[in-house]
Amino acid sequence: MSTFGLVVGFVLSLGPRPTDTHAQAAQAKPAQTQPAAAQQAMAPDALDKLLAPVALYPDQLLTQMLLCTSNPPKIQELSGWLVRNAELTGTALQNAAEKAGFEPSFVVLALFPQVVNYMADNIAWTRSLGKAFATDRKGVLDSVQRLRAEAKKFGRQRVKVVILHYGDDDASPPDPQQKAEAKATNRKVRAKAKVTPSK
């Protein structure tokens, strides 16, 4: 059984699912102890620009990403650790990450090296997302739902996001048509939010 596969994740089968991401994130502890009143919440349009690159990710993955944004240096550390342990996959990778001292959210995120590398390479964006989530958690989650609703306006009942996944499952790679549809959808969402896609 292959331990490396491309997973076509998700998601939007019949429209936005506000309960999933909201419920998972609501159970998390605040990322910062500083009172939210000490920071100014971002405007909805600014949040949409910030969240556009990741709003269509599956709820479970997005939740872990949001939790990890509270510690940008740890994300960079995880990115380097993954490079040094590139031979590990699946359960072995998670066990090694746990033994290395990474917190649970980072252990889960380790299964998605491409996501970790994006967050590490765009650390200013990661810090901004972390501050926004700590200051206005509801605003961030509402932004995710707005962007998902925008995606549905393009006439798709199912929005597919292609992400690299290192795991024990034997997932089959998506065909070129699925990849093309995912890229086209992401471009439309980013354009709608007036965000320039990362190179």
N, C-alpha and C positions, 0 to 999 in steps of 0.2 A: 504494500500500500504506500502510495506516495505521501511524503510528509510536507510537500510544498505544493500549494495550489492557489489558483486565483479564485477568489470567492466573489460571486456577484451578489452584493449585499442588498437587497431591500427594495422596498421599505413601504413605499407609499402605495399600498394596494388599493385603498378606497379613499384616500385623503389623509390629511394630517391626523396624528394620534397624540393629542396634547397630554394625555394621562401618562404615557410611558416615560418620556424624558422628564416631565415635571415630577413624577413620583420618585424616580431614581435619584434625581438631583436633590430633591427635598430631603431625602434621608441622609445626605452627606453633611458632615460637619462644616461650618464656615471655613473658608480657606484662609481668612485673615481675622485677627482679633480686633483690628482697627474698626471703629464704628463706621457704618456706611455713610452716616451723615457727614463725616469728615471728608468724604470724597463726593464729587459731583457725578451723578449718573449720566451716561451718554444718551444722546437723543436717539430715538428709534431708527432714523435713517442711518446714523453712524453705526449703530449696532448691526443693522442689516449688512452694511459694507464689511464689517468685521467678521460676521458669522457666515457670509456667503460662501467662502471656500469649503466649509465643513457642515453646513446645515443639513445636507442630504445624507450624511453618514448615518448608519444604524444607531438607534437610541443607546444601546449598551456601549458601543465604541465612543460615541460622542460624550456620554456621561463620564467615562474614564479620562478622556481628553480634557474635559472641563476641570475635573478634580486635579489633574496633574499640572494644569496651568498655574496653580498656586505656588509651584516650586520650579521656575524656569532653569536654574542651575542643575537641578536633578534631571531634567529632561536632557540637557546637554551631556550630562554624565552617562545617562542611559544610552544615548546615541553612540557615544564612544565605546561603551561597554559592548553594545551589540556588534560593532565592527570587530572588536577583539574576540568575540564569541560567535562569529558568523556560521560556524559549523553546527551550532546547536539549533534544534527546532522543537516545536511542540512542547510536550510535557517536560522534556529535558531542559529546554530553554527557560520555561517558567520556574522550574526547581532551582536552576542555577541563578536566576535573577533574584529569587527569594533568599537564597543563601548569601548572595552578594549584598543583601541588606536593603533592597528596594521595597518600598511599601506596596501593598496590594494593587493599587491602581496602576502603578508603574509596571508591576509584574504582568498584569493583563495587557497593558499597552506594548509590552515587549514583543507580543505576538504580531505586531504590526510595524515592522521596522521602517516602512515607507512613511507612515504617519509620524513616527518618532523623529525621523530625519527631517521631515517637513517642519515640524515644530521647532527643532533645534536650529535648522538653517534660517528660519524666520523668527528668531528669538524675540525681536521687538514686537511682532504681531502676537506671539505667545504671551508676552508680558501684558500687552494691552487687553487681550482676551481674559487673562487671569484677573486683572484689576476690574474689568467690567463685570465678571462673574461674582467677584467678592462684593462689589458695590451694589449691583442691581441684578440679583439672580433671576428674579421674575422677568425683568426686561430682556435678559439674554434668552431665556426659554421662550418668551413670546416672539422674539425675533426669529428663532428657529422655526416656529410654526408659521410665521408670515412667509418666510422664504419657501417653505414646503408648499404652502398654498399657492405661491407664485409659480412654482414648478408645475403644479397640477393644471394651472391655467393654460399651459402649453399643450394641453390635450392628452396627457399621458396618464393612464390609470395606474401604471406601475413605473416608478422611477428607479433605474438601476445604477448603482454606483460601483465601480470596479476598484477594488483595493487588494493589495498584496496581503496574503495571509499565510503565516507559518503555523501549521497545526498538524494534528494527527489524522484529520479527515482526508478523504480522497476526493477532493472537489475537482471537477473538470473545468478546464479553462474556458472562459466565455468565448464565443466565436467572434470574428471580426465585426459582425453587424452589431453585437451587443456592446462591444467596445466603442464603436462609432456613435451609437445612441447615447451611451453614458457621457462621452465627451461633448456631444452636441447639447445635451441637456444641461451639463455643468456650465457650458459657455453661455447659454441663454439665461440661466439664473444669475451668473456673475454680471452679465450685461445689464440685466434688469436692475441689479443692485448697484450698478455703475462701479464694478470692481474689475480691475485689470487682472487676468489670470496670471498666476505665478509661472515663471519659466522653469 
